[in-house]
Amino acid sequence: MLLFRWVILLLLLVAGVSFAFYAGTGQMKYRRFGWIVLKWTLLAACGFFAVLIAERMA
């Protein structure tokens, strides 16, 4: 569980750095990469919390 939290945190950091690169350079590839990383990170986090909630229900 601790590993998964660190992975989520690092992926959010990668997305933030990518958006900072986009703000600095204006290149669309950084924004596109940031959105992809952010989207999949949030989907994984939602799945993780769904499993935690399901565990508590049982």
Contacts in CASP RR format, 6 or more apart in sequence:
PFRMAT RR
TARGET T0000
AUTHOR 0000-0000-0000
METHOD contacts of the structure
MODEL  1
MLLFRWVILLLLLVAGVSFAFYAGTGQMKYRRFGWIVLKWTLLAACGFFA
VLIAERMA
4 48 0 8 1.000
8 41 0 8 1.000
8 44 0 8 1.000
8 45 0 8 1.000
8 48 0 8 1.000
11 37 0 8 1.000
11 40 0 8 1.000
11 41 0 8 1.000
11 44 0 8 1.000
12 38 0 8 1.000
12 41 0 8 1.000
14 34 0 8 1.000
14 37 0 8 1.000
15 34 0 8 1.000
15 35 0 8 1.000
15 37 0 8 1.000
15 38 0 8 1.000
15 41 0 8 1.000
16 34 0 8 1.000
18 30 0 8 1.000
18 31 0 8 1.000
18 33 0 8 1.000
18 34 0 8 1.000
18 37 0 8 1.000
19 30 0 8 1.000
19 31 0 8 1.000
19 34 0 8 1.000
21 27 0 8 1.000
21 30 0 8 1.000
22 28 0 8 1.000
22 30 0 8 1.000
22 31 0 8 1.000
22 34 0 8 1.000
END
